[in-house]
């Protein structure tokens, strides 16, 4: 059991990459907080995992809801070892000037400011415990941007830089900070990334990935599991590309 008795909070865990992480972490012995704005989905995932999971309805736009999520985790499991910032948002693929301000603000709030909220909520706890792990789902978009996703790309570049800066600052507290950079995957956000979900556009996306396929929740969950485990105890400040070679 690679995460036995560890407690992990995962945002955006009602579906997609987050759900994959929640299930995979639980298989390896972790106690999991399934956090998502989608209460019905979060409840479903937690109930299917069983006794080692609870769920919270969490809006990552609100600092107060981070505090409530952390309180629920501490009440149920007594500690917090791993914080995964997985909730994400994007605009539809298209002209950068066609993205309205409300959508832009949601992208920056969910993909960027929520990382700040999470740090305020969990770093003091991890410091008192003697260490911990913070892991963010960034994207290959922050390394090798695709046209039509400019503001999303920029938010993920910010997440990568924040990861590296946090890693340097928090290392003396024994808090490791890393991020994952998945290529486009089979999740609910895929259609927005592509602009339209057609066989032709899917093939165009697949053709840009040397290994010839999109990512899956299990691909990302396995990478997250390694970075969160003691096997990666000397790894911090890394933006791990889980991309089938897309960023080469």
Rosetta silent file (secondary structure, phi, psi, omega in degrees, C-alpha in Angstrom):
SEQUENCE: XXXXXXXXXXXXXXXXXXXXXXXXXXXXXXXXXXXXXXXXXXXXXXXXXXXXXXXXXXXXXXXXXXXXXXXXXXXXXXXXXXXXXXXXXXXXXXXXXXXXXXXXXXXXXXXXXXXXXXXXXXXXXXXXXXXXXXXXXXXXXXXXXXXXXXXXXXXXXXXXXXXXXXXXXXXXXXXXXXXXXXXXXXXXXXXXXXXXXXXXXXXXXXXXXXXXXXXXXXXXXXXXXXXXXXXXXXXXXXXXXXXXXXXX
SCORE:     score description
SCORE:     0.000 S_00000001
   1 L     0.000  111.437 -171.954    0.000    0.000    0.000 S_00000001
   2 L   -80.922  -17.143  178.916    1.794    3.105   -1.238 S_00000001
   3 L  -127.818   31.028 -175.727   -0.442    5.627    0.555 S_00000001
   4 L   -57.271  127.527  178.141   -1.476    3.650    3.621 S_00000001
   5 L    67.330    7.803  173.553   -3.062    5.891    6.275 S_00000001
   6 L   -81.143  149.441  178.627   -2.404    9.044    4.234 S_00000001
   7 E  -114.154  124.247 -176.564   -5.249   11.547    3.951 S_00000001
   8 E  -122.155  132.288  169.350   -5.780   13.206    0.571 S_00000001
   9 E  -101.620  131.488  179.883   -8.114   16.024   -0.444 S_00000001
  10 E  -129.215  117.327  176.405   -8.875   16.098   -4.166 S_00000001
  11 E   -86.183  155.995 -176.898  -10.848   18.933   -5.745 S_00000001
  12 L    63.211   35.913 -170.666  -12.794   18.339   -8.933 S_00000001
  13 L   -97.945   10.161  179.900  -13.047   14.688   -7.901 S_00000001
  14 L   -83.610   -9.541 -177.870  -16.591   13.947   -9.056 S_00000001
  15 L  -164.174  173.302  170.411  -15.440   13.051  -12.573 S_00000001
  16 H    58.563 -140.665 -177.483  -12.510   12.857  -14.963 S_00000001
  17 H   -59.503  -40.778 -178.096   -8.948   13.030  -13.709 S_00000001
  18 H   -63.694  -42.378  176.373  -10.027   13.821  -10.148 S_00000001
  19 H   -62.564  -41.664  178.132  -12.291   10.800   -9.922 S_00000001
  20 H   -59.790  -42.374  178.354   -9.486    8.645  -11.284 S_00000001
  21 H   -64.131  -45.578 -177.956   -7.119    9.946   -8.602 S_00000001
  22 H   -57.950  -45.915 -178.918   -9.647    9.414   -5.807 S_00000001
  23 H   -67.604  -43.215 -177.885  -10.229    5.808   -6.795 S_00000001
  24 H   -67.647  -40.458  178.858   -6.554    5.024   -7.382 S_00000001
  25 H   -63.411  -42.324  179.887   -5.435    6.637   -4.116 S_00000001
  26 H   -63.411  -37.383  177.047   -8.051    4.680   -2.172 S_00000001
  27 H   -60.568  -28.249 -178.476   -6.831    1.450   -3.777 S_00000001
  28 L   -98.711   18.290  170.087   -3.404    2.235   -2.347 S_00000001
  29 L    98.364   -1.634 -178.755   -4.661    2.770    1.192 S_00000001
  30 L   -75.486  153.057  167.689   -5.391    6.503    1.297 S_00000001
  31 E   -99.403  128.640 -163.462   -8.372    8.051    3.001 S_00000001
  32 E  -120.223  136.219  169.953   -9.875   10.422    0.484 S_00000001
  33 E  -103.015  112.074 -179.476  -11.941   13.601    0.584 S_00000001
  34 E   -89.468  103.134 -173.842  -13.881   13.782   -2.683 S_00000001
  35 E  -110.825  131.865 -179.854  -14.493   17.512   -3.133 S_00000001
  36 E  -165.900  151.783  173.096  -16.515   18.988   -5.969 S_00000001
  37 L   -65.714  -29.571  178.134  -19.153   21.592   -6.731 S_00000001
  38 L   -80.339   91.951 -174.495  -21.165   18.707   -8.176 S_00000001
  39 H   -62.914  -41.310 -177.851  -22.514   17.260   -4.937 S_00000001
  40 H   -63.360  -42.368  179.196  -24.324   14.349   -6.568 S_00000001
  41 H   -68.059  -41.413  178.698  -21.198   13.259   -8.414 S_00000001
  42 H   -62.708  -42.761  178.698  -18.966   13.653   -5.358 S_00000001
  43 H   -62.286  -42.434  179.827  -21.360   11.612   -3.248 S_00000001
  44 H   -59.914  -48.047 -177.925  -21.459    8.868   -5.892 S_00000001
  45 H   -63.267  -45.555 -178.708  -17.661    8.582   -6.061 S_00000001
  46 H   -63.224  -42.826 -179.805  -17.254    8.585   -2.265 S_00000001
  47 H   -65.485  -36.615  179.419  -19.977    5.973   -1.757 S_00000001
  48 H   -71.610  -30.556  175.558  -18.461    3.719   -4.420 S_00000001
  49 H   -69.973  -42.773  176.841  -15.033    3.980   -2.781 S_00000001
  50 L   109.115 -150.808 -170.916  -16.510    3.073    0.599 S_00000001
  51 L   -63.315  -21.514 -177.846  -15.530    3.720    4.207 S_00000001
  52 L   -89.536   18.456  178.496  -12.210    5.352    3.332 S_00000001
  53 E  -140.056  145.479  167.113  -13.861    8.292    1.570 S_00000001
  54 E  -127.396  167.193  178.417  -16.069   11.228    2.408 S_00000001
  55 E  -128.165  151.269  173.735  -17.419   13.888    0.083 S_00000001
  56 E  -135.610  143.184  170.694  -17.869   17.621    0.326 S_00000001
  57 E   -85.944  111.893 -172.387  -19.650   20.073   -1.935 S_00000001
  58 L  -129.360  124.793  173.280  -16.906   22.630   -2.478 S_00000001
  59 L   -98.302  109.260 -174.259  -16.879   25.753   -4.632 S_00000001
  60 L   -70.629   -4.774  174.141  -13.189   26.515   -5.193 S_00000001
  61 L   -72.775  -18.533 -170.679  -14.079   30.139   -5.925 S_00000001
  62 L  -114.007  121.893  177.873  -14.725   30.674   -2.218 S_00000001
  63 H   -59.536  -38.775 -177.448  -12.030   30.669    0.474 S_00000001
  64 H   -60.304  -32.370 -179.073  -14.660   29.898    3.131 S_00000001
  65 H   -76.405  -26.756  170.433  -15.502   26.617    1.377 S_00000001
  66 H   -63.606  -43.664  179.198  -11.849   25.576    1.454 S_00000001
  67 H   -62.054  -40.405  177.942  -11.925   26.066    5.203 S_00000001
  68 H   -65.948  -39.551  178.471  -15.082   23.955    5.445 S_00000001
  69 H   -62.975  -44.377  178.781  -13.508   21.239    3.271 S_00000001
  70 H   -64.993  -40.627  177.959  -10.411   21.161    5.467 S_00000001
  71 H   -61.155  -42.109  179.111  -12.542   21.043    8.606 S_00000001
  72 H   -62.920  -41.676  179.281  -14.460   18.055    7.187 S_00000001
  73 H   -63.197  -46.720 -179.630  -11.205   16.263    6.375 S_00000001
  74 H   -65.262  -38.973 -179.425   -9.747   16.876    9.819 S_00000001
  75 H   -65.458  -39.532 -176.437  -12.991   15.863   11.544 S_00000001
  76 H   -80.422  -39.710 -168.653  -13.248   12.608    9.617 S_00000001
  77 H  -124.591   -8.405  171.332   -9.608   11.550    9.390 S_00000001
  78 L    88.043  -13.359 -177.059   -7.603   13.678   11.839 S_00000001
  79 L  -161.092  174.188  174.501   -4.964   15.059    9.466 S_00000001
  80 L  -137.988  117.327 -178.673   -4.192   16.190    5.909 S_00000001
  81 L  -103.586  -31.441 -172.267   -1.192   14.733    4.091 S_00000001
  82 E  -135.993  128.877  174.841   -1.948   15.444    0.435 S_00000001
  83 E  -118.618  119.808  179.986   -3.748   18.366   -1.222 S_00000001
  84 E  -113.796  114.562  176.228   -4.568   17.969   -4.903 S_00000001
  85 E   -87.434   92.913 -174.522   -5.706   21.050   -6.797 S_00000001
  86 L  -112.255  -21.766  179.823   -7.484   19.353   -9.669 S_00000001
  87 L   -56.822  136.398 -178.078  -10.586   21.472  -10.315 S_00000001
  88 L  -148.374  165.405 -177.845  -10.206   23.231  -13.649 S_00000001
  89 L  -151.814  147.767  176.784  -12.025   25.320  -16.229 S_00000001
  90 L  -142.433  158.444  168.034  -11.485   26.383  -19.831 S_00000001
  91 L   -86.491  164.301  177.652  -13.026   28.499  -22.523 S_00000001
  92 L   -71.631  144.445  178.223  -14.025   26.901  -25.816 S_00000001
  93 L   -55.589  124.264 -179.225  -11.316   26.674  -28.450 S_00000001
  94 L   171.134 -171.988 -178.547  -11.499   29.832  -30.550 S_00000001
  95 L   -56.172  129.175 -179.428  -10.363   33.398  -31.100 S_00000001
  96 H   -59.076  -30.092 -178.792   -8.713   34.813  -27.965 S_00000001
  97 H   -79.432   -9.040  179.705  -10.623   38.085  -28.434 S_00000001
  98 H   -90.908   -0.066  179.609  -13.922   36.241  -28.403 S_00000001
  99 L   -85.471  120.678 -178.108  -13.613   35.138  -24.766 S_00000001
 100 L   -74.646  163.046 -173.645  -15.855   37.309  -22.589 S_00000001
 101 H   -65.216  -35.149  179.291  -14.647   38.794  -19.327 S_00000001
 102 H   -62.007  -43.018  178.269  -16.872   36.593  -17.158 S_00000001
 103 H   -66.133  -42.487  177.109  -15.330   33.450  -18.676 S_00000001
 104 H   -57.851  -44.130 -179.132  -11.819   34.891  -18.336 S_00000001
 105 H   -65.314  -36.156  176.826  -12.449   35.619  -14.661 S_00000001
 106 H   -65.510  -41.664  178.683  -13.687   32.059  -14.069 S_00000001
 107 H   -59.315  -48.796 -177.902  -10.569   30.632  -15.700 S_00000001
 108 H   -69.275  -35.101 -179.294   -8.242   32.685  -13.521 S_00000001
 109 H   -69.438  -43.064 -175.565  -10.277   32.075  -10.347 S_00000001
 110 H   -81.217  -42.841 -175.439  -10.526   28.300  -10.754 S_00000001
 111 H   -84.482  -19.692 -175.868   -7.168   27.541  -12.374 S_00000001
 112 H  -120.528  -61.433 -173.309   -5.108   30.085  -10.441 S_00000001
 113 H   -64.144  -30.072  178.971   -6.681   31.645   -7.369 S_00000001
 114 H   -62.831  -29.145  175.999   -7.938   28.303   -6.055 S_00000001
 115 H   -65.586  -39.706  175.468   -4.300   27.216   -5.690 S_00000001
 116 H   -63.084  -47.165  177.573   -3.777   30.239   -3.446 S_00000001
 117 H   -56.562  -45.120 -177.956   -6.912   29.385   -1.431 S_00000001
 118 H   -62.721  -41.982  179.916   -5.685   25.807   -0.978 S_00000001
 119 H   -62.037  -44.653  178.560   -2.264   26.933    0.207 S_00000001
 120 H   -59.893  -34.792 -175.183   -3.765   29.249    2.813 S_00000001
 121 H   -79.838  -37.085 -170.322   -5.965   26.416    4.057 S_00000001
 122 H  -108.893  -24.590 -176.300   -3.519   23.496    4.210 S_00000001
 123 H   -59.877  -45.127  178.265    0.056   24.787    4.535 S_00000001
 124 H   -59.826  -36.178  178.999   -0.267   25.715    8.247 S_00000001
 125 H   -67.726  -47.491  179.366   -1.704   22.260    8.972 S_00000001
 126 H   -62.259  -38.111  178.314    1.019   20.457    7.030 S_00000001
 127 H   -60.237  -46.117  179.014    3.668   22.581    8.723 S_00000001
 128 H   -64.894  -30.947 -179.167    2.399   21.563   12.178 S_00000001
 129 H   -80.862  -13.222 -179.704    2.328   17.918   11.081 S_00000001
 130 L    98.072    9.806  176.197    5.923   18.012    9.856 S_00000001
 131 L   145.705  178.256  179.940    5.284   17.989    6.124 S_00000001
 132 E   172.696 -173.990 -178.140    2.950   17.120    3.295 S_00000001
 133 E  -132.857  132.205  171.215    2.385   17.113   -0.435 S_00000001
 134 E  -117.981  129.156 -176.724    0.641   19.657   -2.661 S_00000001
 135 E  -133.868  131.175 -178.664   -0.066   18.559   -6.219 S_00000001
 136 E  -118.380  140.016  171.266   -1.757   20.577   -8.949 S_00000001
 137 E   -85.007  101.563  174.750   -3.209   19.444  -12.249 S_00000001
 138 L   -91.942 -130.594 -178.280   -1.620   21.879  -14.689 S_00000001
 139 L  -174.198  153.831  168.632   -1.420   21.023  -18.413 S_00000001
 140 H   -60.446  -20.905  178.047    0.822   20.609  -21.415 S_00000001
 141 H   -60.343  -25.277  178.152   -0.978   23.810  -22.492 S_00000001
 142 H   -82.911   -7.054 -179.331    1.278   25.675  -20.070 S_00000001
 143 L  -113.404  -47.242 -179.721    4.391   24.296  -21.785 S_00000001
 144 L  -129.516   84.171 -172.410    3.437   23.900  -25.448 S_00000001
 145 L   -63.225  145.271  172.002    0.333   26.041  -26.026 S_00000001
 146 L   -97.835  139.729  174.153   -2.271   25.176  -28.636 S_00000001
 147 L   -58.168  145.545  177.407   -3.803   27.999  -30.717 S_00000001
 148 L    92.604   -6.149 -178.764   -7.343   28.873  -29.696 S_00000001
 149 L  -126.099   33.836 -167.775   -6.832   28.226  -25.980 S_00000001
 150 H   -54.508  -49.817 -173.959   -4.773   31.302  -25.118 S_00000001
 151 H   -73.303  -34.385  172.596   -6.263   32.274  -21.757 S_00000001
 152 H   -63.513  -47.439  178.562   -6.452   28.655  -20.565 S_00000001
 153 H   -53.496  -46.734 -177.406   -2.831   28.139  -21.688 S_00000001
 154 H   -62.586  -39.509 -179.443   -1.751   31.204  -19.724 S_00000001
 155 H   -65.522  -34.742  179.855   -3.507   30.033  -16.558 S_00000001
 156 H   -77.543  -30.095  170.862   -1.725   26.691  -16.702 S_00000001
 157 H   -63.069  -40.187  175.778    1.625   28.383  -17.276 S_00000001
 158 H   -60.511  -43.792 -178.769    0.921   30.368  -14.119 S_00000001
 159 H   -61.384  -37.786  178.543    0.135   27.132  -12.248 S_00000001
 160 H   -65.809  -45.352  179.122    3.486   25.671  -13.285 S_00000001
 161 H   -64.766  -41.778  177.508    5.387   28.758  -12.125 S_00000001
 162 H   -60.480  -40.334  178.247    3.433   28.863   -8.858 S_00000001
 163 H   -57.362  -48.440 -176.943    4.308   25.205   -8.292 S_00000001
 164 H   -66.870  -40.519  179.063    8.020   25.856   -8.662 S_00000001
 165 H   -66.921  -43.537  177.285    7.965   28.964   -6.469 S_00000001
 166 H   -62.066  -38.704 -179.332    5.929   27.244   -3.753 S_00000001
 167 H   -59.601  -42.880  179.325    8.287   24.269   -3.853 S_00000001
 168 H   -65.708  -44.808 -175.105   11.280   26.492   -3.087 S_00000001
 169 H   -72.124  -32.924 -174.511    9.523   28.383   -0.318 S_00000001
 170 H   -95.312   -7.050 -179.925    7.931   25.368    1.357 S_00000001
 171 H   -56.102  -40.511  178.130   10.851   22.949    1.160 S_00000001
 172 H   -62.565  -18.770  177.228   12.155   23.969    4.622 S_00000001
 173 H   -92.089    4.312 -178.252    8.766   22.899    6.004 S_00000001
 174 L    63.965   32.600  175.167    9.137   19.477    4.330 S_00000001
 175 E  -107.182  115.453  178.753    6.171   20.237    2.060 S_00000001
 176 E   -87.856  140.500 -178.539    6.735   18.978   -1.475 S_00000001
 177 E  -131.975  119.933 -179.805    4.959   20.810   -4.306 S_00000001
 178 E  -138.065  169.017  173.321    4.645   19.387   -7.820 S_00000001
 179 E  -139.922  157.158  175.901    2.254   19.527  -10.742 S_00000001
 180 E  -102.798  142.346  177.332    1.057   17.237  -13.491 S_00000001
 181 E  -121.865   83.205  179.432    0.910   18.348  -17.117 S_00000001
 182 E   -75.030  149.355  165.059   -1.562   16.065  -18.891 S_00000001
 183 L   -80.408  168.780 -179.479   -2.199   16.204  -22.594 S_00000001
 184 L   -48.746  135.828 -174.477   -5.859   16.432  -23.663 S_00000001
 185 E  -130.917  172.393 -179.874   -7.793   13.561  -22.144 S_00000001
 186 L   -78.706   76.196  178.374  -11.065   11.708  -22.177 S_00000001
 187 L  -133.731  178.742 -178.899  -12.837   14.018  -19.727 S_00000001
 188 L   -66.945  -13.311 -179.375  -15.783   16.390  -19.738 S_00000001
 189 L   -90.735   -5.225 -171.710  -13.533   19.276  -20.855 S_00000001
 190 H   -60.821  -43.442 -177.356  -12.406   17.610  -24.081 S_00000001
 191 H   -60.792  -40.315  177.659  -15.058   19.107  -26.346 S_00000001
 192 H   -64.639  -39.293  177.830  -14.168   22.649  -25.240 S_00000001
 193 H   -59.918  -42.233 -175.148  -10.490   21.977  -25.887 S_00000001
 194 H   -82.234  -24.198 -175.108  -11.228   20.769  -29.404 S_00000001
 195 L    94.334  -39.915  173.482  -13.927   23.330  -30.228 S_00000001
 196 L  -157.234  143.751 -177.406  -16.140   20.556  -31.576 S_00000001
 197 L   -97.172   91.343  177.239  -16.022   16.814  -31.013 S_00000001
 198 L  -124.278  158.016  178.166  -15.782   15.293  -34.487 S_00000001
 199 H   -57.392  -35.615 -178.705  -13.742   12.319  -35.727 S_00000001
 200 H   -66.952  -43.256 -179.553  -11.636   14.685  -37.843 S_00000001
 201 H   -71.230  -38.387  175.888  -10.739   16.971  -34.942 S_00000001
 202 H   -58.805  -41.765 -179.514  -10.068   14.024  -32.624 S_00000001
 203 H   -65.846  -36.476  176.681   -7.676   12.635  -35.209 S_00000001
 204 H   -62.279  -42.191  178.686   -5.921   16.011  -35.447 S_00000001
 205 H   -67.229  -44.960  179.841   -5.398   16.019  -31.669 S_00000001
 206 H   -61.245  -37.016 -177.806   -4.230   12.393  -31.633 S_00000001
 207 H   -66.074  -20.001  179.130   -1.805   13.102  -34.472 S_00000001
 208 L   -85.887   -1.196 -177.580   -0.050   15.723  -32.304 S_00000001
 209 L  -113.422  113.015 -175.507    0.740   13.080  -29.645 S_00000001
 210 L   -52.225  -36.560  179.334    3.620   10.748  -30.578 S_00000001
 211 L   -79.615   -2.548  164.438    2.144    7.779  -28.708 S_00000001
 212 L    80.850   19.732  176.465   -1.011    8.250  -30.753 S_00000001
 213 L  -152.362  165.032  173.388   -3.804    8.572  -28.194 S_00000001
 214 L   -77.732  165.095  176.549   -5.409   10.937  -25.715 S_00000001
 215 E   -77.522  162.519  176.809   -4.703   10.616  -21.997 S_00000001
 216 L  -123.334  159.499  175.121   -7.005    8.718  -19.638 S_00000001
 217 H   -54.912  -33.889  179.695   -7.915    9.317  -15.990 S_00000001
 218 H   -69.344  -37.067  175.375   -5.865    6.244  -15.058 S_00000001
 219 H   -55.475  -47.632 -175.757   -2.762    7.658  -16.778 S_00000001
 220 H   -72.080  -39.111 -179.821   -3.020   10.803  -14.692 S_00000001
 221 H   -62.874  -40.801  179.831   -3.970    8.969  -11.494 S_00000001
 222 H   -65.911  -38.754  177.008   -0.912    6.714  -11.688 S_00000001
 223 H   -66.067  -43.149  178.505    1.390    9.708  -12.168 S_00000001
 224 H   -62.707  -40.814  179.235   -0.269   11.537   -9.274 S_00000001
 225 H   -58.048  -45.178  179.825    0.041    8.454   -7.091 S_00000001
 226 H   -63.524  -47.356 -178.119    3.795    8.322   -7.634 S_00000001
 227 H   -65.147  -30.127 -179.979    4.310   12.036   -6.940 S_00000001
 228 H   -82.214  -16.506 -174.143    2.180   11.847   -3.788 S_00000001
 229 L   -87.961  168.998  177.852    3.914    8.734   -2.461 S_00000001
 230 H   -69.019  -13.749  175.551    7.124    8.353   -0.496 S_00000001
 231 H   -63.297  -24.128  179.664    8.709    6.937   -3.660 S_00000001
 232 H  -106.708   30.687 -173.126    8.960   10.575   -4.800 S_00000001
 233 L   -61.373  -21.476 -179.043   10.245   11.846   -1.433 S_00000001
 234 L  -108.644   19.288 -178.119   13.113   13.746   -3.095 S_00000001
 235 L  -111.560  117.656  174.278   10.999   15.214   -5.915 S_00000001
 236 L  -149.489  149.469 -179.778    9.738   18.783   -5.602 S_00000001
 237 L    78.191   17.394 -175.579    9.152   21.658   -8.017 S_00000001
 238 L   -97.002  138.749  169.428    8.552   19.309  -10.949 S_00000001
 239 E  -107.208   95.956 -171.831    6.036   19.808  -13.765 S_00000001
 240 E   -82.902  117.015  179.482    5.614   16.187  -14.848 S_00000001
 241 E   -79.416  117.858  177.173    4.508   15.817  -18.459 S_00000001
 242 E  -115.847   80.127 -158.421    1.981   12.986  -18.787 S_00000001
 243 L  -143.320    9.484  179.681    1.480   13.516  -22.460 S_00000001
 244 L    59.554   20.839  178.603    2.502   10.637  -24.706 S_00000001
 245 L    94.977    6.087 -176.562    5.370   12.779  -25.963 S_00000001
 246 L   -55.657  -36.811 -174.053    3.348   15.874  -26.904 S_00000001
 247 L   -89.128    2.850  178.551    5.889   18.300  -25.374 S_00000001
 248 L   -66.226    0.000    0.000    8.961   16.799  -27.059 S_00000001
